Amino acid sequence: MRNPVTALPPLRDVISRHGLAASKALGQNFLLDEQLLDRIAAVPGDLDGQDVLEIGPGPGGLTRALLRAGARVTAIERDRRCLPALAELADAFPGQLTVIEGDALELPLGQVMPGPCHIVSNLPYNVGTALFVGWLGGKAWPPQWLSLTLMFQREVADRIVAATNDDAYGRLAILSQWRCHARLAMKVHRSAFTPPPKVMSAIVHLTPAPMPDGVAPSRLEALTAAAFGQRRKMLRQSLKGLPGALAALESEGIDASRRAETLSVEDFVQVTKAMDAG
């Protein structure tokens, strides 16, 4: 149930009091604008009473917004300097916040969350893509997560939502869109962060879609890895080392002289099916 607004000290004061200078090694850039943080927390929709996983909360800026929205938050933080600040938040929102000290890359989602959850995070830049690809993968579908609301470098966000023939279109777009609805929810200027990163950022929002029948994630990943590994080459060159790929192109009526970026997500799905059928 949504809590009444809790009076909290300004985030700058929390950072100063706990000595939480952002760590470049941990990919930290803190958001301090509470109105912006509330807008990010609103992207998934009504989180009142919902379970939410947050990765890398740092001093707890986004965590505050999620708690104000009424979410039950489990936060994974590997920087132990941040734990006292997060403990203060847990005291301010009794029963709503659980903090786990650890590396999210080493903690499977099912081990951390007991059931369905939303994932909302300002992901550390140095591990964000690896975590994201892990959440997209796996044979089980629909996944345990109900939605992903994630901050990325703008370049990565563009790659997730890119359409066929866009410069940013590639493997990440296909892995994101073949069984998810993906959209760019919000652009975030570099000046919103402390310290400001060198690049712009954006929020992407994904929800699970029905998975096409007869497609193994590992096979689609292998096909896209080969196709975009040499993206300026024709498919007959980039796919010649992948057994069954060229025959599958032919069976689907796709000219092997085309380049990978000209094939739609559905094209890659159909070629994968044809490879497995062959």
N, C-alpha and C positions, 0 to 999 in steps of 0.2 A: 504494500500500500504506500502511496506517495507520501513522503514526509513533508511537514511544513518546512519552509525555507530556514535553514540553519545558518546562524551567523558564523562566518569563518574569517580568519585573518586573510589579508591579501596574499596572493601567491608569491609576490616578490618578497614579502616579509618571511614567509615560510622558507623560501630558498635561502635567504640571507641567514636566518636563525639556525638552519641546519647545515649551512655550508655546502649547498648543493650546486656548485658550479657544474654546468653541463660537461659531460665527459665525451670528448671526440672519439675515444677508443670504443665507447659503447654506442656511438651513433646518436647521442642525445641532442635534441633541440626542443626546448620547452615552449608550450603555448600558455600565455598568461591572460589573454583576453577572455573573460568569463562569458560574455555574450556570444562570442564566436564558439566557445566550447559548448555552450548550451545548444547552439544551432547544429553542431556536429552530433551531439547526443540525440537530437531530434530526427536525424536522417533515417534511422531504421523504423521510425514510427513510435507508437506508444510503448514504452519500456516499463511501465508501471507494473511491478510484480514479476517482471521477466528476469531470467538468469542471463548474465552477461559476462563474457570473458574479455579482459583487457590485458594486453601484453605491453610491458614497459611503461607503467604509469608514471615513473619518475616522481616528482613532488606531488602528483595527484590532481593536476588541473582538469583533465578529462574525467578522471574518477569522480571528482566533485559533481560535475555536470550529470554524469550517469546516476549518481546517488540522488541528486535533486530530482531526477526524472522518475525515481521510485524503483530503479533496478536493484537487483541483488547481484553484486559485482564480485567476481573472483579475479584478482589481479596477480600476474606473475611478474616479479621484479628481481633482476639479478644484481642490481646495485644496492648493496646493503646500507649505503649512506641514506637511501630514501625511505628505509623501513620505519624510522621514528615518525616522519611526517605522515606516512600512510597509517600508522597506528593511531595518530591523532584523528584522522578522518574516520577510522573505524569506531572510535569513541564518540564522535559527533553524530554518526548514523548507526546506532546500535542494531546489530543483527543483519546489516546490509552488506558489509564488506569483509571479504576473506582475502588475506594477502599470503602468497606463496613465494618464498625466496627460491629462485632457481632460474635455469636457462630454458626458455620456452621451446627451443629446438630439441631439447632432450626430454620434454614432458608431453607425451601423447594426449590429445584432446580428451579421449575417453578416460584417461587416468585422472585428469584434473576436474572435469565436469561430469556429474552423475547422469545428466540427461540433456535434452535439447537446450540449445543456448544461442544467443546472438554473440558475435564477436565484433567488438568495437575498439579500435586501437589507433593511436598515433604511432605506427610501427617504427622501431629503430631502423634507420636507413640501411644499416649493414646486414640485417637479417630479414628484412621485410619480404623480399621476393621469395626467399627459401621457405619461410613460414606459409606464405600465400600458396605457393605451388603444392606444398604438403596438404593444405586444407582442400585443394581442388582435386587431389589425387585419391586413389583408393578404389577398390571394387564396389564397396557398399554405397548405394545411392537410393534415396536422398541421404545426405550426410547428417551428422549429428547437429551441425550448426544450421540455424534457421535463416541467418543473414550474415553477411560480412560488410562492415563499414570501416574502411581502412584508409589511413593517410599514407600516400606514397609521394616520392618525387614525381613532379608533373610528367616527366618523360616516361616513367613506368606506368603511371595512370593512363596515359595516352595509349600505351601499348596494350593495356588490358581491354580497352573499349574500342580499339581501332577496327575499321571496316576494311573489307577487301580492297586492295590497290592503294590504301593509305601508306604513307612512308613508315608509319609506326606499326603496321600490320605484320604479325608474325606469330611465332609459336605461342607467346603468352596470350594473345587474343584468342587463338583457337582453343587452348586449354581452358580459358575463362568462359568462353561463350558456347562451347558445344553442349554443356548441360547446366548453364547458368544464365540468368538475365543479368547483364552488367551495364551500369550507367555511371557517368561522371556526375557526381552529386554536387560538388562544390570545389571551386578553386581557392587556394589559400596562398596569399602573397608571402614571400620570404620574410618581409618585415614584421609579420605576426609572431615570429619565433624569437626566442632568446637562447643562445645567440642566433642571429639570422644565418640560415644556411646559404650556400652559394647558388642554390637552385630554387625554382618555384615548386610548390606542392599542390596536391589535389586529393580530394576524398572520392573514393569509388565505393559504390554500393552494389552488392551482388546478392541474389536470392536463387535458390536451387530451382531448376526446371526439370521436367522429365528427361531421363537419360535415354538416348536412342538405343533401341534394342540391338544386340549383337555386336557391340563395340567394347573391346577391352581397353581400359585406360592406358595400360602399358604399351599396347600396339599403336594407339593414336600418338602417344608421346614419342615412340620410336620413329614413326612416319614424319611427324612435324620436325623432330630434331634433325633428321636427314635432309628433309626438304629445305629447311631454312639454315642449315649449317653452311651452305654455299648459296645464299639467296640470290645472287646475281647470275647464277648458272641456270641453264635449262633443267627441267625436271629429269630428263633422260640422263643427265650427268650426276645430279645430286642424289638421285635415288637408285643408281645402278648397283650400289653395294647392298641394298636392302632387299632380301629375297621376296619375290612375288610382287614388288611394288610396281614395276613397269608393266607387268601383265595386268595388274589391277587398274592402272590408268587406262590401258587399252580397252578393258572390258567396260569401263565407265564412259568411254568415248571422250576422254580428256587427252588433248594433244600433248605429247611428251616434250614438245619444244616450248611449252609455256613455262613461266617462272612461278615459284611457289606463291608469291604475293598476289597472283591473279586468281587463285583458287579460293572459293568461299569455305566457310566452316563446314557447311553441308557437303561440299566436294571432298574435303578431307575425311569426313565421317564415312562417306560412301566408299572411298578408296580403301579405308581401313576394313570395312565390311567385306569388300571384294578380296582383299588380301587373305582374310581369315577363311573366306568361302573357298578360295582357290587352293 
